[in-house]
Amino acid sequence: MYPFAFAVGVWCIVTIVGEFNDAEVALEYLRKYGYLKTDTLSMSSRNMEQVLRHALGLFQEYYQISGQGELNKITLDKMRESRCGLPDLLDQTDRSRNNIWPKKHLTWNFHLADNETMKVTQAAFDLWVANSSLYFKRVSLNPDILLSYREGLHTNIDKKITDMCPSPLDGPGDVVAHTSFPNGVEDYVTEVHVDRAELWHIHISRNPPRTHSLLYVIAHEIGHTLGLHHSEHQDSIMFATTPSEIKFPIRLSLDDILHIRYLYGSNYHGSITTTPPTTTAVVTTTTTKYINHDPCALRDFGIILIINNQLYIAYEKYIWSININKNTYEKPIVISDYMQFLPDNFTHLTAAYQKPTGNLMIFADNFIYVVSYLSYELIQKLSFNDFGLPPTARINTAINTNKGRSFVVYNDHIRGLFKKYREF
């Protein structure tokens, strides 16, 4: 551990184990990314220590790091990861601003970029197009979203804003890019500044070790230019730090899609593409059936599941996500867009529950799928026979107790106990 200590009169941070630089890094990080907003210069040593411990505790809670407000190696390692330059925690006044575009047809350009960079940027925009009602077009003059490579101290590219950018880029490591939120004005320009000093992988493919995926970083920054904040979900493309290993093909998480649809509505062009264009086949799904967008209008439904204050209601091939605290919900989402392991002839979910391990057990038609939460990747596909259920069983519901015991109700009255697969 690296406890904070203070000198009388003039505050400073030192470490008992480690170097002074570690504490300096931590203090600067907490200030820069929204965890430490209080002016500590006029505080007593006691009050200052409490404020700093609280700020460090907030950071550890946000990134799910142990520490209880103590500066430890795990915390410092997380602070040194490459990341976006925007804060994690915003003031309430910043969050209450109208940080969305008043239009859905937006233009973009990557300033003086080569052809490969343009292709990667287009693919990043396509991820958001596929999952919202937004439309993007590249124009060379006066775009709404202007991307560019910049270094160190730098100015903005937009001719209407010739001032210095308030956030210098710091070279290899740390901040890889930054941008700004829209302000609700139609002719406003949001700029994305990508650090030229980083080692970039400028292709629509998996990036090699010790390089940054330009596709992933630009897709993240585009989210900010549309009004999205950082997400606490590690599988989200809006997670602040850049993963050391990026799963390919790159796709938006359920959290990303719910938030972009909350701001701009759903895609109703008939086809939804959850991955960018590649040299191989692109996974697409098509929805043609009309579905009532109001879950309260349903007379029947497949499942109800509560995870992390979110209520999920499934009906046939669709699912609603309802925020329990806010009592708000968006239009339904096609289940197979996120659970792409489901067969083409999939018709509906009959039951689902979450294990103590965090994994999900999904009952779909005559199969049971063990699914990783939050990535929604398939761990194992099981038959009814694997659980001792009749192959023609009609599933009514399934539950899991706080002791990890699983039960299924099928054919209205018969209850079965799952004795297998408790390790999932």
Beta strands, then each sheet from edge to edge (+ up, - down):
strand 1: 83-84
strand 2: 105-110
strand 3: 135-138
strand 4: 145-150
strand 5: 175-178
strand 6: 190-195
strand 7: 200-201
strand 8: 212-213
strand 9: 271-273
strand 10: 284-286
strand 11: 303-307
strand 12: 310-315
strand 13: 318-323
strand 14: 328-329
strand 15: 333-334
strand 16: 349-354
strand 17: 360-364
strand 18: 367-371
strand 19: 378-383
strand 20: 395-400
strand 21: 406-410
strand 22: 414-418
sheet 1: 1+ 5+ 6- 4- 2- 3-
sheet 2: 7+ 8+
sheet 3: 9+ 10-
sheet 4: 11+ 12- 13+ 14-
sheet 5: 11+ 12- 13+ 15-
sheet 6: 16+ 17- 18+ 19-
sheet 7: 20+ 21- 22+
end
